[in-house]
Amino acid sequence: MITFTCDVCKKKLDNPDVDRLFYYANHSICEPCKDNFELNVKSQIRAKEPYTTDWYEQFIGDSLDKAVQKGKI
């Protein structure tokens, strides 16, 4: 039996569907948290000029770290 715990909402899932688990910046997150996270950061990512992959990776990591500390997105 596999148990998955979301780093953001701390929800535990027993025997989760592995296709619905996501790993961002060394954090494990469930599908609802992933959807909320992407929705919240989308506008900031699109507004960034000039866009670089280094900036993107740093931004995603920092944003997800803040979400984990708060326990919500």
Wavefront OBJ file of the C-alpha trace (Angstrom):
o trace
v 0.000 0.000 0.000
v 1.318 3.412 -0.980
v 0.488 6.524 1.008
v 1.026 9.965 -0.504
v 1.012 13.165 1.523
v 0.697 16.501 -0.253
v 3.367 18.947 0.943
v 0.968 21.874 0.634
v -2.419 20.791 2.021
v -1.056 17.830 4.043
v -3.868 15.617 2.726
v -3.038 11.901 2.808
v -4.026 9.699 -0.082
v -3.919 5.920 0.195
v -3.115 4.042 -3.013
v -3.209 7.171 -5.182
v -3.289 7.120 -8.956
v 0.368 7.853 -9.770
v -0.670 9.786 -12.883
v -2.335 12.388 -10.638
v 0.641 13.115 -8.400
v 2.997 15.936 -9.271
v 6.505 16.917 -8.260
v 7.558 20.551 -8.511
v 10.801 21.946 -7.136
v 11.369 18.979 -4.789
v 7.810 19.098 -3.443
v 5.086 16.499 -3.858
v 1.677 17.997 -4.498
v -1.768 16.623 -5.215
v -3.748 17.459 -8.338
v -6.073 20.074 -6.747
v -3.087 21.939 -5.267
v -1.266 21.755 -8.607
v -4.267 23.235 -10.403
v -4.585 26.079 -7.867
v -0.843 26.739 -7.975
v -0.750 26.971 -11.769
v -3.812 29.216 -11.800
v -2.258 31.587 -9.262
v 1.160 31.929 -10.913
v 0.022 31.974 -14.558
v -0.506 35.742 -14.747
v 2.863 36.492 -13.145
v 4.660 34.158 -15.540
v 2.969 35.642 -18.606
v 3.775 39.197 -17.505
v 7.506 38.545 -17.066
v 9.685 40.327 -19.614
v 12.272 39.121 -20.515
v 11.367 35.531 -19.716
v 14.204 33.083 -18.995
v 14.144 29.477 -17.895
v 16.435 30.279 -14.975
v 13.988 32.895 -13.728
v 11.070 30.463 -14.220
v 12.712 27.679 -12.205
v 13.611 30.097 -9.395
v 10.132 31.641 -9.384
v 8.353 28.269 -9.267
v 10.635 27.034 -6.495
v 10.206 30.163 -4.376
v 6.446 30.295 -4.911
v 5.998 26.655 -3.988
v 8.229 27.017 -0.920
v 5.975 29.865 0.281
v 2.858 27.759 -0.358
v 4.294 24.850 1.652
v 5.157 27.164 4.557
v 1.643 28.671 4.563
v -0.039 25.310 4.090
v -2.130 26.659 1.235
v -1.778 28.112 -2.219
l 1 2 3 4 5 6 7 8 9 10 11 12 13 14 15 16 17 18 19 20 21 22 23 24 25 26 27 28 29 30 31 32 33 34 35 36 37 38 39 40 41 42 43 44 45 46 47 48 49 50 51 52 53 54 55 56 57 58 59 60 61 62 63 64 65 66 67 68 69 70 71 72 73
